Amino acid sequence: MPADPHVVAVLALDGVVGFDLAIPCQVFGLTRLPGGDYPYQVRVCGTAPSVTATAGGVDYYRIAAPNALDAAEEADTIVVPGVRMRRSTPPEVLDLLRGAAARNVRTISICTGAFVLADAGLLSGRRATTHWAAAAELARRHPDVEVDAAALYLGDGRTFTSAGVAAGLDLCLHLVRRDHGAAVAASTARAVVMAPTRDGDQAQFIPPPPPTTGDGSLAATLAWMHEHAAEPLTLADIARHANLSTRTLTRRFREQTGTTPLHWLARRRLHLARELLETTDLPIPAVAERSGHGSATALRTHFDRELHTSPQRYRQTFRPSTGQRSHEW
């Protein structure tokens, strides 16, 4: 572990959702840098020596927290997993979170953990999400929060919220990608056996596709797009592969992925460009060509719009040979 690891404090509050508590421990705990170092030190911090863990609103077991709550005061990131909504947030937790916000500590909620951040005032005036079934209640209790019931996760650089269960995995992996780049995040995704590219603006609740004569799945077309992302694919090319009209393709794509074919393809190309910048010394025009962007100008435009940086600055930040890594862009 590096001499000065990024400390992630995971709060084990009474009534914590056990699965949500385990998510940041797994993702941050398994992350490794190219040299083999573990960049995060995870601390589970409890409000009592042991707390009740819940699932589906039912108390199932107790968890012994190895650290007291004050151990979270040294954290660089504080994660609040989901909790039973009817329980009030302890005053000492509110004080901890408000103090952390004042020190510019990164704060994260998973699922109904958003209620705790909102109770502390950290979501006031911000867009936030939570499990779709709890969104209306969050909006009712905290009218000063702009609740988005559709997003998988949202964040403004220091405060992040996510929807339920699997969306917590997506958010934690997104933060690894912000901190250490796409290649490290992809390695972490492999370690926890999950896909590395679900984006925060994808819908958290996607209705099932209508019945069709076949299975209606676009899995084969998605795999084909993934493999051929560097090629100049058009909507018509994708529809031809799926043997659908462009209109039917777009409808099915949104039903099954929560986004459009060209938006999905653009995200895949951006991910490919990030990997090339991190793992090769190819010049920027070559990265643009190999990632399907066509030109260095188009690549720079995409990076500026999506990542608020340039390809060159991204490479300087995340190329392992540069040594020093930044935690923001």
Secondary structure, DSSP 8 states (H G I E B T S, - for coil): --SS-EEEEEEE-TTEEHHHHHHHHHHHHH---TTS---EEEEEEESSSEEEEEETTEEEEEEE-SEEGGGGGG-SEEEE--B-TTS---HHHHHHHHHHHHTT-EEEEETTHHHHHHHTTTTTTSEE---GGGHHHHHHH-TTSEE-SSBSEEESSSEEEE-STHHHHHHHHHHHHHHH-HHHHHHHHHHTT--S---TTSBS--------SS----HHHHHHHHHTTTS---HHHHHHHHTS-HHHHHHHHHHHHSS-HHHHHHHHHHHHHHHHHHH----HHHHHHHTT--SHHHHHHHHHHHHSS-HHHHHHHH-GGG----S--
